[in-house]
Structure formats: C-alpha cells, structure tokens
C-alpha cells in the first residue's frame, strides 16, 4: 500500500489504533486537540490534520458515534423503553414508561447533528474514499460496563447501567441515523463485523475493551474486512 489509511474522529479511533497496523494513521481528536477552525459560518479542518487526511489512501471516519450511550448507557431517572420500528419484535419492558420511537429518534438525531455535520468537511480534504464506521455494538452484561462509567457525566441519574435491550435498540437507531446521513453525503457506511457479535447481536466479550469501547482485536477485524472490499483494496 503506497499511502496509509487514516482513521479520524473520537474515541472509537482507539480500537483501530490498538490493532497495531503500521499502515494506519490514527487521528484521535482526544489527542490532537481542537480539530476544527471556524470563520463565520464556515468550518474547516486544521491544516496539519487536513494534510494527513489528504495523504491517506482511504479515510475511515468515526466522528461522534456515541450519542446512544449519552442517551441510554445509564439508567434514566424516569426509566423508559420504546419499540424499534425497524425491528418491532425486539424485547420491550412494559413496566417502564413507553416513549414514542419518533421522539427517541429526534433526540438521538439532535445529539448526532454537530458530529455528522463534520463528515462533509472531512470529505473536502480526502483524496480517496471516505468510509464511516458503525459504532461497535453494546455489550450485554452490565457488570462489564459499570466499573468504567464516568458517573459524573450523568448527574442526577441512578448509578445503574440501563437494561441491555434498551441499549441495543438505541445503538440500532443510532446506526440508522448515521447510515441515513451517509447516504445524503454520498459516503460509504460500514457496519460492525458480524463475527464480533454474540448470538443476540451484542458485542462478544472477547472484543470488549471497557464496556463502552471495542478492543484492538475488534479493530483488526474491521480493518481486515474493509481491505477485502474491492473498491478500497
């Protein structure tokens, strides 16, 4: 490969960087500092980061991608549930307050908007394909999540992890919102590898890093799958 691949965005960059792939340039916003420059209503990518994007053969985008955890990782003070329209047979807890799916979707869309709006900015600098990556599926077991929750980010909420099927449905809805945005922007959207999931569709424990992020083995699976695709090989 003549040019490296770049992976740009927030904390889900870590799984791919941990894969140990020397041909990957990880651009982790938590490390780089503020990546965006603004001039009135115009937003641009910082020049040093723009060059790394432009030098890449393929750009993998993981900007944002965690709105579902903001909304539903931790138990809400008013426990809720909803029916996922795209998969209405998924379990629903009728003892919890029912929320209209459209209201949940709008909340997730609002949380995603500031991040998804940055994808076209990245596209301006890319010389090769841009591929947005689906966030890793949630893990099923709350015991894998609770020790790593930054509880101070959830003031006023119970110190309990939300039920697994609520977290799963929010992840599915998050993915639907991201995929729709990618279609509007004309970029590819790569879903999580099926081989990284358990029988119910949750992230298999062998690919879990801390209950919220996937590990390097997951990142290696993602890279391996993408490099088998003809249009980015």
Secondary structure, 3 states (H helix, E strand, C coil): CCCCEEEEECCCHHHHHCCCCCCEEEEEHHHHCCCEEEECCEEEECHHHHHHHHHCCEEEEECCCCHHHHHHCECCCCCEECCCHHHCCCCCCCCCEECCHHHHHHHHHHHHHHHHCCHHHHHHHCCCEEEEECCCCCCCCHHHHHHHCCHHHCCCCCCCECCHHHHHHHHHHHHHHHHHHHHHHCCEEECCCHHHECCCCCECHHHECCCCCECHHHHHHHHHHHHCCHHHC
